[in-house]
Amino acid sequence: MIRHVTDDLYQIGEYVENEYGFEAIHIYVMLNDGRPILIDCGSHIHRESVMAELDEVVGDSVPEYIFLTHSELPHAGNIAAVAEKWPSIKVIVSNVMLPYIEVLPVLPLEQMTQVVPSTTIQSPTRTVEFLSALLKDQPGSHWIYDSRTQTIFTGDGFGYFVPESAVGALSDEISGGIATQWLADYHRVAFRFLQWIKPDRLNADLDTMFGNRPVSNIAPIHGGVIRGAEQVQVHLGRLKTALAAVNQAYWSEK
C-alpha cells in the first residue's frame, strides 16, 4: 500500500491482523532528489509486495541508504532482497545494533556505518539526524529526524492498532484521529517495561525532543503517519496520556 505523505516522503507497507485489530508494518522512502533513502526495509513476510512497492516509488533511481531504526525482522527483514536489487546500497545502524544484524554475508562491511545519537548526514536539500529513541524496543533502537519534511521516524514508538476501517489511513483521515486507547493497547504489548517507567519523566523528555526541532509529521513503523503540526501536538498529548495509563493500570492491579 503506497501513500504519499508530503513533499518527497512516501509510506509503503502492509498490515497484519491480531487480537487488537490491524497492525501496520511500514517502510518510509524519501526520494531525496534521485538518491532515495529508506527508513527500515520491512518484514520478510511481505517481501513480494514490499519490493514491488519500493520499485514503483523509486522508479529508475537507485536507493543510496537504508537507515534502520532497529534490527527486528519487521524492520530489517528484507535487507537481503534490497541488497540483491541495489547492491551499492549503504546501511546505517545504531552503534550497538550491528552485532544483532545478520547482514555481513549480504553486504560488504564498508557499506555498513554505525552511528551514535546526534550524528547527522547531509544532502543538498536535507539534514538527517539520528536521535536516541525514547521508547526502545531493543537497546540499539534509534529515532531519525528529517529536516526537509520535518518528520520524526519513531520505530515502534507511537505505534497503534486500528480497526479494519482505518487500515491504510493517515491520522488526519481518521475521524477523531488516533484514539488514545489504540495507542495504549499497542504500547502495552510492544513495551513490556512500561510498568517500571516514571511517566512524568518520560513525558517531559518527549516534550523536550519535540520542542527542540520543528515537527510536522510523526512516522511510526507500526502505524500510519501522524500528519500535520496540529495533529502532532494532539497525538503527542494522547501518547503521553496512554503511557501514563498503561503504567498506572499495572500498579492498580497489584
HELIX and SHEET records of a PDB file:
HELIX    1   1 ASN A   32  GLY A   34  5                                   3    
HELIX    2   2 HIS A   44  HIS A   46  5                                   3    
HELIX    3   3 ARG A   47  VAL A   58  1                                  12    
HELIX    4   4 LEU A   73  ALA A   76  1                                   4    
HELIX    5   5 ILE A   79  LYS A   85  1                                   7    
HELIX    6   6 LEU A   98  TYR A  100  5                                   3    
HELIX    7   7 LEU A  109  GLN A  111  5                                   3    
HELIX    8   8 GLU A  164  ALA A  166  5                                   3    
HELIX    9   9 SER A  171  GLU A  173  5                                   3    
HELIX   10  10 THR A  180  ALA A  190  1                                  11    
HELIX   11  11 ARG A  192  TRP A  196  5                                   5    
HELIX   12  12 PRO A  199  GLY A  211  1                                  13    
HELIX   13  13 ALA A  229  SER A  252  1                                  24    
SHEET    1   A 7 ARG A   3  THR A   6  0                                        
SHEET    2   A 7 LEU A   9  ASN A  18 -1                                        
SHEET    3   A 7 GLY A  21  MET A  30 -1                                        
SHEET    4   A 7 ILE A  37  ILE A  39 -1                                        
SHEET    5   A 7 TYR A  65  PHE A  67  1                                        
SHEET    6   A 7 LYS A  90  SER A  94  1                                        
SHEET    7   A 7 MET A 112  VAL A 115  1                                        
SHEET    1   B 4 ARG A   3  THR A   6  0                                        
SHEET    2   B 4 LEU A   9  ASN A  18 -1                                        
SHEET    3   B 4 GLY A  21  MET A  30 -1                                        
SHEET    4   B 4 PHE A 161  VAL A 162 -1                                        
SHEET    1   C 6 THR A 120  SER A 123  0                                        
SHEET    2   C 6 ARG A 126  SER A 132 -1                                        
SHEET    3   C 6 HIS A 142  ASP A 146 -1                                        
SHEET    4   C 6 THR A 151  PHE A 153 -1                                        
SHEET    5   C 6 ASN A 217  ALA A 219  1                                        
SHEET    6   C 6 ILE A 226  ARG A 227 -1                                        
END                                                                             
